[in-house]
Amino acid sequence: MNEQLKTGQKVRAESSGAECEVEALLGGGGQGEVYRAQLGGANGEAVALKWYLPHAATAAQRVALEALVSTGPPTTRFLWPLELASGAGPDGPPGFGYVMPLREARFKGIVDLMKRRIEPGFRALVTAGLELSNSYLQLHARGLCYRDISFGNVFFDPDTGEVLICDNDNVGVDGEAKTGVLGTPRFMAPEVVRGDAMPSTQTDLYSLAVLLFYMLTVHHPLEGKRESEVRCLDLPAMARLYGTDPLFIFDPQDERNRPVSGLHDNALAFWPLYPTFLRQLFTRAFTDGLRDPQHGRVRESEWRAAMVRLRDSIIYCQQCAAESFYDADVLRATGRAPSCWACGAGIVLPVRLRVGRSVVMLNHDAVLYPHHLSEAMRYDFSRPAAAVTRHPADARVWGLKNLSGEKWVVAGPEGTRDVAPGRSVTLAMGTHIQFGRVEGEIRV
């Protein structure tokens, strides 16, 4: 890296006029370098400063950045450009850059997941998938496309699943071609690989599906037997595998590209663990979505709904505490609860709550949100509205505690009663709970 800016060097934020002092180089890429910096003096704010390399510091890039700063981020998950920066005074560095929020150390790259440097649980991974789906949905709803959804642009907290999306200076208006930003190999939609299309919202949908598949299976959806037979993965080979002749490794109609044992063990191990509904969605994304980009791709809203459902389906092994998933389709077909993938023990299913359009497994750590209890507040996970708790006097008894500000009306084995905020209802089969306008039923 060139390290264009030196420690202690100052540039000026153009909108606020505040000085921005460089503290350390964080990294760099083909467009520029990113530094940790202090905005506004010694008592100012720690920020990230991206400074463009000379070839990338174009007038068009400046105009694009000004538009992004003006519109602001779609959600707080985007490390969005806050303001442009340029050299302070006649001796300042040439070119320009921009200031953005600084990523906290707790956020790790998806590359760390691929290299198994971190081992997040399913709940954190699924929460990350939910936040990514929702974030790109909000971006696309503004008529914008990201153009380069990939490993390098996403970070997440392996404990909570919270995400941050960086490199947002490549975001642009959907349908407006922008030369030089085609995406990252293996994440680009087949039509972009072939040169038939430029990046757009539709190609973002493909890249998002690849990213989610990578996160949940630690493998690429198109790399199976055919990829293993390639002696040299050069540009013609990649063009065929990812562009002119792509084939999903679990295509139900074509087995020519199945994962190979000993080479693609992550895909073989993880794929069967997920519920039928999620596997069907991935199958659609990489069959219909490959053949018909305009109509066959899975929308961000569908991924968002699937990730919520997947998180609500998490169950635990009573022997080793490993996370698994409840699959209603398999249970109906076989009549048997799943075995633990980690230790092989049979899993005793917890009681579950059918509420509105959701089915939530009421594990010891289950939490309900406004999303679950109000049709008017779908996808609102801002605060807990209910949580599973243990009875204070009898550890064998579990209940659902009302954390909302409204009373519930409960009809069960003990009759009908109100459950005020802060009180609990016992988790008993057949109990009906009226959460305002939404009714829930506890089932086994």
C-alpha positions as CSV (number, residue, x, y, z in Angstrom):
1,M,0.0,0.0,0.0
2,N,1.2,3.5,-0.8
3,E,0.2,5.0,2.5
4,Q,-0.7,8.3,0.9
5,L,-1.4,10.0,4.3
6,K,1.0,10.0,7.2
7,T,0.3,9.7,10.9
8,G,-0.5,13.2,12.3
9,Q,-1.3,14.6,8.8
10,K,-4.5,16.7,8.7
11,V,-7.2,17.1,6.1
12,R,-10.4,19.1,6.3
13,A,-14.0,17.9,6.3
14,E,-15.6,20.0,3.7
15,S,-19.2,20.4,5.2
16,S,-18.3,21.0,8.8
17,G,-14.9,22.6,8.2
18,A,-13.5,20.4,11.0
19,E,-9.9,19.2,10.9
20,C,-9.4,15.5,10.5
21,E,-6.1,14.1,11.8
22,V,-4.8,10.8,10.6
23,E,-3.9,8.3,13.3
24,A,-3.2,5.0,11.6
25,L,-3.6,3.1,8.4
26,L,-6.3,0.4,8.6
27,G,-6.2,-1.1,5.1
28,G,-6.5,-0.4,1.4
29,G,-7.7,-1.7,-1.9
30,G,-7.9,-0.9,-5.5
31,Q,-9.7,2.5,-5.0
32,G,-8.0,3.9,-2.0
33,E,-6.8,3.6,1.6
34,V,-8.7,3.7,4.8
35,Y,-7.3,5.3,8.0
36,R,-8.4,5.7,11.6
37,A,-8.7,9.5,12.2
38,Q,-9.8,12.0,14.7
39,L,-12.4,14.5,13.6
40,G,-12.5,17.8,15.4
41,G,-9.3,17.9,17.4
42,A,-8.1,16.0,20.5
43,N,-11.6,15.8,22.1
44,G,-13.3,15.0,18.8
45,E,-14.8,11.9,17.3
46,A,-13.0,8.8,16.2
47,V,-13.9,8.1,12.5
48,A,-12.7,6.3,9.5
49,L,-11.2,8.3,6.6
50,K,-11.1,6.8,3.1
51,W,-8.6,8.6,0.8
52,Y,-8.7,7.8,-2.9
53,L,-5.8,6.8,-5.0
54,P,-5.1,9.3,-7.9
55,H,-6.8,7.2,-10.6
56,A,-10.0,6.8,-8.5
57,A,-10.2,10.5,-7.4
58,T,-12.3,11.5,-10.4
59,A,-14.9,14.3,-10.8
60,A,-17.6,11.6,-11.3
61,Q,-16.6,9.9,-8.0
62,R,-16.9,13.3,-6.2
63,V,-20.3,13.9,-7.6
64,A,-21.5,10.4,-6.6
65,L,-20.2,10.9,-3.1
66,E,-21.9,14.3,-2.7
67,A,-25.2,12.6,-3.7
68,L,-24.7,9.8,-1.1
69,V,-23.9,12.3,1.6
70,S,-27.0,14.3,0.7
71,T,-29.3,11.3,0.9
72,G,-28.0,9.7,4.0
73,P,-27.9,6.0,4.9
74,P,-30.9,3.7,4.4
75,T,-30.3,2.2,7.9
76,T,-27.8,2.5,10.6
77,R,-26.2,-0.7,9.4
78,F,-24.4,1.1,6.6
79,L,-21.1,2.8,7.3
80,W,-22.2,5.6,5.1
81,P,-20.2,8.6,3.9
82,L,-20.7,11.5,6.3
83,E,-18.9,14.2,4.4
84,L,-16.2,14.8,1.9
85,A,-12.6,15.6,2.9
86,S,-9.8,17.4,1.1
87,G,-6.4,18.8,1.7
88,A,-6.1,21.4,4.5
89,G,-4.3,24.4,3.2
90,P,-1.8,24.8,0.3
91,D,0.5,22.0,1.7
92,G,-2.3,19.5,2.1
93,P,-2.3,16.2,0.2
94,P,-3.7,16.2,-3.3
95,G,-7.0,14.5,-4.1
96,F,-10.0,13.9,-1.8
97,G,-11.7,11.3,0.3
98,Y,-14.6,11.0,2.8
99,V,-15.3,10.5,6.4
100,M,-17.5,7.6,7.7
101,P,-18.3,6.0,11.0
102,L,-15.5,3.8,12.5
103,R,-16.2,0.1,12.7
104,E,-16.0,-1.3,16.3
105,A,-13.5,-4.0,17.0
106,R,-16.2,-6.5,17.9
107,F,-17.3,-6.7,14.2
108,K,-15.5,-9.4,12.3
109,G,-15.3,-10.1,8.5
110,I,-17.2,-12.9,6.7
111,V,-13.7,-14.0,5.7
112,D,-13.0,-14.8,9.3
113,L,-16.0,-17.1,9.2
114,M,-14.8,-18.8,6.0
115,K,-11.4,-19.4,7.5
116,R,-12.9,-20.6,10.8
117,R,-11.2,-18.0,12.8
118,I,-14.5,-17.4,14.5
119,E,-17.2,-19.9,15.3
120,P,-20.6,-18.1,15.7
121,G,-23.7,-20.1,16.6
122,F,-26.7,-20.5,14.3
123,R,-28.6,-17.7,16.0
124,A,-25.9,-15.1,15.3
125,L,-25.6,-16.3,11.7
126,V,-29.3,-16.2,11.1
127,T,-29.6,-12.8,12.8
128,A,-26.8,-11.5,10.5
129,G,-28.8,-12.9,7.5
130,L,-31.9,-11.1,8.7
131,E,-30.1,-7.8,9.1
132,L,-28.4,-8.1,5.7
133,S,-31.7,-8.9,4.0
134,N,-33.4,-6.0,5.6
135,S,-30.6,-3.6,5.0
136,Y,-30.4,-4.3,1.2
137,L,-34.2,-4.2,1.1
138,Q,-34.1,-0.6,2.5
139,L,-31.3,0.3,0.1
140,H,-33.2,-1.0,-3.0
141,A,-36.4,0.7,-1.8
142,R,-34.6,4.0,-2.4
143,G,-34.0,3.1,-6.0
144,L,-30.3,2.4,-5.3
145,C,-28.1,-0.7,-5.9
146,Y,-25.0,-1.8,-4.1
147,R,-23.2,-3.3,-7.1
148,D,-20.6,-5.3,-5.1
149,I,-22.2,-7.4,-2.4
150,S,-19.4,-9.8,-1.2
151,F,-17.3,-11.0,1.7
152,G,-15.1,-7.9,1.8
153,N,-18.0,-5.5,2.4
154,V,-19.8,-7.1,5.3
155,F,-18.8,-7.3,9.0
156,F,-20.8,-8.9,11.8
157,D,-20.7,-9.4,15.5
158,P,-20.2,-13.2,16.0
159,D,-22.0,-13.0,19.4
160,T,-25.1,-11.0,18.5
161,G,-25.3,-11.2,14.7
162,E,-25.4,-7.4,14.3
163,V,-24.0,-6.4,10.9
164,L,-22.2,-3.4,9.3
165,I,-21.9,-2.8,5.6
166,C,-19.0,-0.8,4.3
167,D,-17.6,0.5,1.0
168,N,-20.8,2.3,0.3
169,D,-19.1,4.8,-2.0
170,N,-19.9,2.4,-4.9
171,V,-23.7,2.6,-4.3
172,G,-25.5,4.2,-7.2
173,V,-28.9,4.7,-8.8
174,D,-30.4,1.5,-10.1
175,G,-30.2,1.4,-13.9
176,E,-27.4,4.0,-14.2
177,A,-24.3,2.3,-15.5
178,K,-21.1,3.0,-13.6
179,T,-18.0,1.7,-15.3
180,G,-15.3,-0.1,-13.3
181,V,-17.6,-1.5,-10.6
182,L,-18.8,-4.9,-11.8
183,G,-18.6,-6.8,-8.5
184,T,-16.4,-9.5,-6.9
185,P,-15.6,-12.8,-8.7
186,R,-17.8,-15.6,-7.5
187,F,-20.5,-13.1,-6.3
188,M,-21.3,-11.5,-9.7
189,A,-24.5,-12.6,-11.3
190,P,-24.1,-14.8,-14.4
191,E,-25.4,-12.2,-16.7
192,V,-22.7,-9.8,-15.4
193,V,-20.0,-12.4,-15.8
194,R,-21.1,-13.0,-19.4
195,G,-21.1,-9.3,-20.1
196,D,-24.8,-9.2,-20.9
197,A,-25.8,-6.8,-18.1
198,M,-24.4,-4.2,-15.7
199,P,-24.8,-4.3,-11.9
200,S,-28.3,-3.5,-10.8
201,T,-30.8,-4.3,-8.1
202,Q,-31.5,-7.6,-9.9
203,T,-27.9,-8.6,-9.8
204,D,-27.7,-7.5,-6.2
205,L,-30.4,-10.1,-5.5
206,Y,-28.1,-12.9,-6.9
207,S,-25.1,-11.6,-4.9
208,L,-27.1,-11.5,-1.7
209,A,-28.2,-15.1,-2.2
210,V,-24.6,-16.2,-2.7
211,L,-23.5,-14.3,0.4
212,L,-26.3,-15.9,2.5
213,F,-25.5,-19.4,1.2
214,Y,-21.8,-18.9,2.0
215,M,-22.6,-17.7,5.5
216,L,-24.9,-20.7,6.3
217,T,-23.0,-23.5,4.6
218,V,-19.4,-22.1,4.4
219,H,-19.4,-23.0,0.7
220,H,-20.2,-21.5,-2.7
221,P,-23.5,-22.6,-4.3
222,L,-22.0,-23.4,-7.7
223,E,-18.7,-25.2,-6.7
224,G,-19.2,-28.9,-6.8
225,K,-18.0,-31.8,-8.9
226,R,-17.5,-29.7,-12.1
227,E,-15.3,-27.2,-10.2
228,S,-13.2,-30.1,-8.7
229,E,-12.5,-31.4,-12.3
230,V,-11.0,-28.0,-13.4
231,R,-7.2,-28.3,-13.5
232,C,-6.7,-24.6,-13.7
233,L,-9.3,-22.2,-12.5
234,D,-8.4,-19.5,-15.0
235,L,-10.7,-16.8,-16.5
236,P,-12.3,-19.1,-19.2
237,A,-13.0,-21.8,-16.5
238,M,-14.5,-19.2,-14.1
239,A,-16.6,-17.7,-17.0
240,R,-18.1,-21.1,-17.6
241,L,-18.7,-22.1,-14.0
242,Y,-20.1,-18.8,-12.9
243,G,-21.4,-17.3,-16.2
244,T,-22.2,-19.3,-19.2
245,D,-23.0,-22.7,-17.6
246,P,-23.7,-22.3,-13.9
247,L,-25.3,-25.2,-12.1
248,F,-26.4,-25.3,-8.4
249,I,-24.7,-28.1,-6.4
250,F,-28.1,-29.2,-5.1
251,D,-30.1,-28.8,-8.2
252,P,-33.0,-31.3,-7.8
253,Q,-33.2,-31.9,-11.6
254,D,-29.5,-32.2,-12.4
255,E,-26.9,-34.1,-10.2
256,R,-23.9,-33.4,-12.4
257,N,-22.5,-30.8,-10.0
258,R,-23.0,-32.4,-6.6
259,P,-20.5,-31.7,-3.8
260,V,-17.6,-34.2,-3.6
261,S,-16.9,-35.8,-0.3
262,G,-13.5,-34.9,1.0
263,L,-13.5,-31.6,-1.0
264,H,-16.8,-30.0,-0.3
265,D,-17.6,-31.4,3.2
266,N,-19.0,-28.1,4.6
267,A,-21.8,-28.1,2.0
268,L,-22.5,-31.8,2.6
269,A,-22.6,-31.3,6.4
270,F,-24.6,-28.1,6.6
271,W,-27.2,-28.4,3.9
272,P,-29.2,-31.2,5.6
273,L,-29.3,-29.3,8.9
274,Y,-31.6,-26.5,7.6
275,P,-35.4,-26.8,7.4
276,T,-37.1,-27.7,4.2
277,F,-38.5,-24.1,3.6
278,L,-35.0,-22.6,3.6
279,R,-33.5,-25.3,1.3
280,Q,-36.4,-24.7,-1.1
281,L,-35.7,-21.0,-1.2
282,F,-32.0,-21.5,-1.9
283,T,-32.9,-24.0,-4.6
284,R,-35.2,-21.4,-6.3
285,A,-32.5,-18.8,-6.0
286,F,-30.0,-21.0,-7.9
287,T,-32.2,-22.6,-10.4
288,D,-35.0,-20.3,-11.5
289,G,-32.8,-17.4,-10.4
290,L,-30.0,-18.5,-12.8
291,R,-32.3,-19.1,-15.8
292,D,-34.7,-16.1,-15.3
293,P,-33.0,-13.1,-13.6
294,Q,-36.0,-10.8,-14.0
295,H,-38.6,-13.1,-12.4
296,G,-36.8,-16.0,-10.8
297,R,-34.7,-14.4,-8.2
298,V,-35.6,-14.4,-4.5
299,R,-36.4,-10.9,-3.2
300,E,-34.8,-9.4,-0.1
301,S,-38.2,-9.4,1.6
302,E,-38.5,-13.1,1.1
303,W,-35.0,-13.7,2.6
304,R,-36.0,-11.4,5.5
305,A,-39.1,-13.4,6.2
306,A,-37.2,-16.7,5.9
307,M,-34.5,-15.5,8.3
308,V,-37.0,-14.6,10.9
309,R,-38.7,-17.9,10.5
310,L,-35.4,-19.7,10.7
311,R,-34.4,-17.9,13.9
312,D,-37.8,-18.8,15.5
313,S,-37.1,-22.5,14.5
314,I,-33.9,-22.9,16.6
315,I,-34.0,-25.7,19.1
316,Y,-31.4,-27.1,21.5
317,C,-30.1,-30.5,22.2
318,Q,-30.7,-31.5,25.8
319,Q,-27.5,-33.5,26.0
320,C,-24.8,-31.2,24.4
321,A,-26.7,-27.9,24.0
322,A,-25.9,-27.7,20.2
323,E,-28.3,-25.6,18.2
324,S,-30.5,-27.3,15.6
325,F,-33.7,-26.4,13.7
326,Y,-37.3,-27.5,13.9
327,D,-38.6,-28.6,10.6
328,A,-42.4,-28.9,10.5
329,D,-42.4,-30.6,7.1
330,V,-40.1,-33.4,8.2
331,L,-42.0,-33.8,11.5
332,R,-45.3,-34.2,9.5
333,A,-43.7,-36.7,7.1
334,T,-41.9,-38.9,9.6
335,G,-43.6,-38.2,12.9
336,R,-40.2,-38.1,14.5
337,A,-38.3,-35.3,16.2
338,P,-34.8,-34.7,14.9
339,S,-31.6,-36.1,16.3
340,C,-28.7,-33.8,17.3
341,W,-26.2,-33.3,14.5
342,A,-23.4,-32.8,17.0
343,C,-23.9,-35.8,19.4
344,G,-26.6,-37.9,17.8
345,A,-29.0,-37.8,20.8
346,G,-32.7,-37.4,20.2
347,I,-33.9,-33.9,20.7
348,V,-37.0,-33.3,22.9
349,L,-38.9,-30.5,21.2
350,P,-39.9,-27.6,23.5
351,V,-43.5,-26.3,23.5
352,R,-44.1,-23.9,20.6
353,L,-46.2,-20.8,20.2
354,R,-48.3,-20.3,17.1
355,V,-49.0,-16.5,17.0
356,G,-50.3,-14.7,14.0
357,R,-48.2,-15.9,11.0
358,S,-45.3,-17.1,13.2
359,V,-44.4,-20.3,15.0
360,V,-41.8,-19.8,17.7
361,M,-40.0,-22.5,19.6
362,L,-40.3,-21.6,23.2
363,N,-36.7,-22.5,24.3
364,H,-35.3,-21.3,27.7
365,D,-34.0,-18.2,26.0
366,A,-36.8,-17.5,23.6
367,V,-37.8,-13.8,23.2
368,L,-40.8,-12.3,21.4
369,Y,-40.8,-8.9,19.8
370,P,-43.4,-6.5,18.5
371,H,-42.9,-8.3,15.1
372,H,-44.5,-11.4,16.6
373,L,-47.3,-9.7,18.6
374,S,-48.6,-7.0,16.3
375,E,-49.4,-7.2,12.6
376,A,-48.9,-3.4,12.4
377,M,-45.3,-3.8,13.7
378,R,-43.9,-6.5,11.4
379,Y,-40.1,-6.7,11.5
380,D,-39.9,-4.5,14.5
381,F,-37.2,-6.1,16.7
382,S,-36.3,-2.9,18.6
383,R,-37.3,-4.2,22.0
384,P,-38.4,-7.4,23.7
385,A,-42.2,-7.8,24.2
386,A,-42.1,-11.2,25.9
387,A,-39.6,-13.7,27.2
388,V,-39.5,-17.2,28.5
389,T,-38.7,-17.3,32.2
390,R,-38.4,-19.9,34.9
391,H,-40.8,-19.9,37.9
392,P,-39.0,-18.3,40.9
393,A,-40.2,-21.0,43.3
394,D,-40.4,-24.1,41.1
395,A,-37.5,-24.6,38.6
396,R,-39.6,-27.2,36.7
397,V,-42.2,-24.6,35.7
398,W,-41.6,-22.3,32.8
399,G,-43.7,-19.3,31.8
400,L,-43.9,-16.5,29.3
401,K,-43.3,-13.0,30.9
402,N,-45.2,-10.0,29.6
403,L,-42.5,-7.3,28.8
404,S,-44.9,-5.1,26.8
405,G,-46.8,-2.2,28.1
406,E,-50.2,-3.8,27.5
407,K,-52.1,-6.5,29.3
408,W,-52.7,-9.9,27.8
409,V,-55.9,-12.0,28.1
410,V,-55.2,-15.7,28.7
411,A,-57.6,-18.6,28.4
412,G,-56.2,-21.9,29.6
413,P,-56.6,-24.9,32.0
414,E,-57.0,-22.5,34.9
415,G,-59.7,-20.4,33.2
416,T,-59.5,-16.9,31.8
417,R,-57.5,-14.1,33.4
418,D,-55.5,-11.0,32.6
419,V,-51.7,-11.0,32.5
420,A,-50.5,-7.5,33.4
421,P,-47.1,-6.1,32.2
422,G,-44.4,-7.8,34.3
423,R,-46.4,-10.9,35.0
424,S,-46.2,-14.4,33.4
425,V,-48.4,-17.1,32.0
426,T,-47.4,-20.8,32.5
427,L,-46.4,-22.6,29.3
428,A,-49.2,-25.2,29.3
429,M,-50.5,-26.9,26.2
430,G,-53.7,-25.5,24.8
431,T,-53.3,-22.1,26.4
432,H,-54.6,-19.2,24.3
433,I,-53.1,-15.7,24.7
434,Q,-54.7,-12.6,23.3
435,F,-51.9,-10.2,22.5
436,G,-54.0,-7.2,21.6
437,R,-55.4,-8.0,18.2
438,V,-53.2,-11.1,17.7
439,E,-53.9,-14.4,19.3
440,G,-51.4,-17.0,20.2
441,E,-51.8,-20.7,21.1
442,I,-49.2,-22.8,23.0
443,R,-48.8,-26.2,21.5
444,V,-46.7,-29.3,21.9
